[in-house]
Amino acid sequence: MGSLREIENRINSTKKTSQITRAMQMVSASKLTRAELAAKSFVPYMDKIQEVTHAIAAGTSEEHPMLVSRPVKKTAYVVITADRGLCGGYNSNIIRSVSNAIAKRHKSKDEVVLFTIGRKGYEFFANRGYEIVDNVIGLSDHPTFVEVKDIAQKAVAMFADGTYDEVYMYYTHYINVISKEVTEQKVLPLTDIAQKESNSSYEFEPSAEAILEVLLPQYAESLIFGALLESKASEHASSMTAMQSATDNAGELIDSLTLQFNRARQAAITQEITEIIGGVAALE
């Protein structure tokens, strides 16, 4: 058991830490509300563009290169992490999933290129010698498509040029505040566009092929942006949960230290009384 002064200093230090984590929890909760709304608002757009893309692809006899699988010699990975920590296992779960997938699919780092969004993912893979074609660091808490437009377009264009033969994306799918899950999504080629029944009929001008040429890259870019929105919501939720846990743990530690402080003070008072009584007895 430490001295009364040491215990009191630990209590004061823990209280200050608790105030910081509580403030960070409130900030993350505020950011989460807006990020969650943005992620959910993007879903109808993605559903519609997917429906239109499938309708056009099904209505043309020509097979676009972005819709056709080809022998895989090189694979690109789009990895979405956060710039900062203090968000529980958010970053480590993504990095672990990507590392496991690379180890399972590839025999050499030469077969892999990466596009990273977020400082944590970039630093991890750069330090291990992976080829990082492009990266984005310092995104706002509520990103717009303009912020990731260049990296999304580059990822799609390099696939079209044949630099690599498939593109996978890893991000954290947002379900709710408590539940998030690391998700792998194949971005290119677009061989698994979901077939959804629709009562809508389309007439294409100037032609289905011309529209498909423009729409497919936009669809692939939208997949990346939609994943980023979900990742940001998951990041804020993870940060809020982590800071809440830290605040709760700090409260428990303060209670334990306070009990320890009271016991030490009681022992000191008892010792002083005993010494006084002993001194009086000696005088008598």
N, C-alpha and C positions, 0 to 999 in steps of 0.2 A: 504494500500500500504506500503511495507517494505521500509527500507532505501536503498540508492543507493548501499551501500556495500553488503547488504543482497541479493539484486537482482543480483548483479554482481557475487556473490559467487554461486548462484543457476544456473546462465547461464554457468559458468565454469564447475560446477559439472555435469550438464546435457550434456554438450559437451563431457566430458570424458566418460560418460555412453554411449552416442551415438557412440563414437569411438569403445567401447567394443562390443556393439551389432552389429555394422556393420562388425567388424572382425569375430564375431561368425556366422553371416549370410553367409559370404564368405566361412568360413570353412565348414559349413553345406552344402552349395551348392556344394563344391568340393567333399564331402563325398557322397552326393546324386547321383552324376553322376555315380560313381562306383557301388553303391548299387543298383541303378536302372538297370544297365547293368547285374549285377549278378542275380537279381530277374527274369528278362526277359529271360536270358540265361538258367535258370533252367526249364522254361516252356516246351520246347520240350522234355526234359528228362522225366518229369512227365507225359506228354501225351503218350509217348511211353511205359513207364513202366505200365501205367494204361491200355493201349491197350493189352499189353502182359499178364498182370494179368487177365484181363477179358477173354482173349482167353483161357488161361489155366484153369480158373475156370469153364468156359462153356464146356470145353472139357473133364472134369473128372466127373465121377459119384459120387465120394465121396465128402461130404461136410466138408470142413475144419472148425475147431472150430472158427476161426477168421472171417468166413463168415456167421455164424449162430447167430441169436439173441437168447438171453436167458432172463429169468425173471430178472428184474433189482432190485437188493437189495442195490447196492452201485455203485456210479458213480465217475469217475476220470475226472478232468478238467486240461488241459494244458493251462496255462495262460502266454501269451507273452507280457511283458511290457518293458519299458526302465529302465536303471539304474539311470538316472538323469531326472530332470525336465527341465524347460525352453523350452518346446516343445508344448505349447498350451494345448489343451484338449486331447492329445494323450493317456496319461496314465489314466486319469480319465474316459474317454469313455470306455476303455477296462474294467476297474475295475467295473464300473457301470453295464455294460452288464452282466458280470459274476455274480455279486451280485444279479441282478434281476433274472437271470436264476436259480440260486441256491434257491432263495426264492420261486420261482414258482414251481420248481420240487420237492423240498425236505422239509420234516417236521423237520428234525433234522440235525445237523452238523455231526452226526455219519454216515450219508448216503453219505458223501462227502469226497474225498481226492483230494489234489491238487499237481500238478507239476508246479512250477513257473520258468519262465525264465525272469530275470530282477529284480532289487532290489525293484522297486516301488510296483509291484504286491506281492512280497514276504512279504514286511513289512506290507502292508495293511492287508492281510489275516492272517499272523502270529499274528499280534496284536489283531485280533478278534477271536482267538482260533481255527482256522481251522487246520486240520491235513495236513501238507505239507510233502509229502513223499520225495521229492527231489527238489533242486533248483539250478539254475545256475546264478551266479552274475559275472559281470566283463567281459562280452563277448567283443570281439574286434568290431570295427566299421564295419568290413567286415568279419563276422564269417565264419568258415569252419565247415564241418560236424563233424570233430573231437571234436570240442568244445561242441557240444550237443549230441554226440553219446551216452554217458552213460545214460543221462536222457531219451533219446528217446528209447533206448533199454530196460531200466527199465520199462517205461510206457507200452511197448508192452508185455514184459515178465510177468508182474504182471496181465495183462488182461488174458494172456494165462493160468496163474496159477489159475485163478478164484478169485483173490483178490477183483476185482470189475468186473462189468458186461458190462460197456460201457465207452467209452472215448470221451469226447468232447474237442475241442481245440478252443480257442478264440485268435484272432490276428487281426491286422489291414491290410486289403487288400489294396494294392497300385494300384491306377488307374492312377493318374498323380500327378503332383506337387500340384495341388489345391485340388483334389478329393481323399479322402481316406475313407474307411468305415470299421467299426468293423464287423468282420465276425465270425460266429459260424460254425464249421465244425465237423461232426461226424467222428472220426478217426477209432474207433472200436466199434462194429464189422463192417466189410466192406460189408455191405448189399446193399449199394447204389453205387457200382462201375459203373460208366457211361458206357453204351453200345454204343460203337462207331463202325461204319462200317469200315472195313479195307480190303484192297485188298491183304494183306499179309497172308500167310499160314505158320503154324509152325509145326515142328516135334520135339517132346520132347524126350530128352535122359537124364537120364535113363528112367524117366517116368514123366507124368504130375503131379502126386501126389508128387513125390520127389522134383520137381522144385517148386511146389506151397508151400511146407513146408518151403523152403528157401526164396522164393520171397515175400510172404505175409508180413512177419515181415519187410523186407527191404522196401516194399511199404509204410507201415504205418510210418516207420521212415522217409522216404522221404517226406511224407506229412508234418511232423513236421518241417523238415529242410526247405522245400519250404515256409512254413508259416513264419518261422523266417527271411528268406531273404526278403520277402515282408514287414514284420514288420520293419526291419531295414531301408528299403527304405522309408517307411511311417514316421518313426521316424525322419530321416534326413530332409525329406520334411517339416514335422511339425515344426521342430526346425528352419529351414530356414525361414518359413513363420512367425513364432512367433518373430524371431529376426528382420525381415524386418518391422513388425508392430511396434516393440519397437523403431526401428531407426526412422521410420516415425513419431511416437508420440513424440519422443525426439526432432525432428526437429520442429514440431509444437509448442512444449513447449518453445523451444529456441526463436522462432519468437515472441511468446506472451510475453515472459519475456523481450526480447529486446525492444519491443514496450513500455512495462511498464517502463523499465529503461529510455528510451528516454523521456517519459512523466514526470517521476520523476525528471530527470535532468533539463528539460525545466522549470518545476515548481520551482526548486531550484534557477535556474538562474534568473527567473522572480522575485522571492522573494528577491534575493540579489539586483537586480536593483531597485526594489521598495524601499528597505531599504536605498540604497544610495541616491536616489532622495529625500526621506523623510528627510534624514540627511542634505542634502544640503539646502532644503527648511527651515529646522529649523535654520540653521546658518544664513540664510538671514533674 
